[in-house]
Amino acid sequence: MLMGSKRAGLAIVIGAAVAMAACKKSDNNAADTGMAGAAAVDTGVAAAPAPPPALTDANIVYILDNANMLDSAAGSVAATKGTNSEVREFGKRMMRDHHALRKQGEDLAKKLKVTPEAPANDDSKASYDKTMTMLNGAAKGKDFDKAYIDNEVTYHQAVLQTATNAMAAAQNAELKNLIQKAAPAIQAHLDMAQAIQKKLQ
């Protein structure tokens, strides 16, 4: 996400989401044979750690909602603090597009009667606060523009991966469909951010 010390905050949110979303629903992952377990103990080799819990649809709704909320809020800061006109316009677009994506997710969650639920060990609130503090505290100018756009490139790459993993874990067909429909918009955001990033170098 944010590269360097200025951009470290978002890495936690999306990194955790990507890692957790990589786990597909499967009750067989923890299966072990007695012989395999005994062999690991007898040879002194530590057993592999248990995989993170599989994501539920409620977890996926929560993760995607937080991703949209964070990018919309970050876009709001960039729309006012950005000095480059393309950065400001991109920030406005992120506010608008991610607000709309968030609303679609909320509407679907209500329709499906799914209450968003944080996955185990979720720290998105702390990461959100840290990121927003960094963006709000950054001095207006070229450094802010570059930090914001660098973050947006990395962030959207991670969100695309999260969406792919969430598609695999989602149980509800309508939730899968929502993620599939959102993916081209996220890719378009990534393409725009990369184009602006090249101009800022």
Rosetta blueprint (number, residue, H / E / L):
1 M L
2 L L
3 M L
4 G L
5 S H
6 K H
7 R H
8 A L
9 G H
10 L H
11 A H
12 I H
13 V H
14 I H
15 G H
16 A H
17 A H
18 V H
19 A H
20 M H
21 A H
22 A L
23 C L
24 K L
25 K L
26 S L
27 D L
28 N L
29 N L
30 A L
31 A L
32 D L
33 T L
34 G H
35 M H
36 A H
37 G H
38 A H
39 A H
40 A H
41 V H
42 D H
43 T L
44 G L
45 V L
46 A L
47 A L
48 A L
49 P L
50 A L
51 P L
52 P L
53 P L
54 A L
55 L L
56 T L
57 D H
58 A H
59 N H
60 I H
61 V H
62 Y H
63 I H
64 L H
65 D H
66 N H
67 A H
68 N H
69 M H
70 L H
71 D H
72 S H
73 A H
74 A H
75 G H
76 S H
77 V H
78 A H
79 A H
80 T H
81 K H
82 G L
83 T L
84 N L
85 S H
86 E H
87 V H
88 R H
89 E H
90 F H
91 G H
92 K H
93 R H
94 M H
95 M H
96 R H
97 D H
98 H H
99 H H
100 A H
101 L H
102 R H
103 K H
104 Q H
105 G H
106 E H
107 D H
108 L H
109 A H
110 K H
111 K H
112 L H
113 K L
114 V L
115 T L
116 P L
117 E L
118 A L
119 P L
120 A L
121 N L
122 D L
123 D L
124 S H
125 K H
126 A H
127 S H
128 Y H
129 D H
130 K H
131 T H
132 M H
133 T H
134 M H
135 L H
136 N H
137 G H
138 A L
139 A L
140 K L
141 G L
142 K H
143 D H
144 F H
145 D H
146 K H
147 A H
148 Y H
149 I H
150 D H
151 N H
152 E H
153 V H
154 T H
155 Y H
156 H H
157 Q H
158 A H
159 V H
160 L H
161 Q H
162 T H
163 A H
164 T H
165 N H
166 A H
167 M H
168 A H
169 A H
170 A L
171 Q L
172 N L
173 A H
174 E H
175 L H
176 K H
177 N H
178 L H
179 I H
180 Q H
181 K H
182 A H
183 A H
184 P H
185 A H
186 I H
187 Q H
188 A H
189 H H
190 L H
191 D H
192 M H
193 A H
194 Q H
195 A H
196 I H
197 Q H
198 K H
199 K H
200 L H
201 Q L
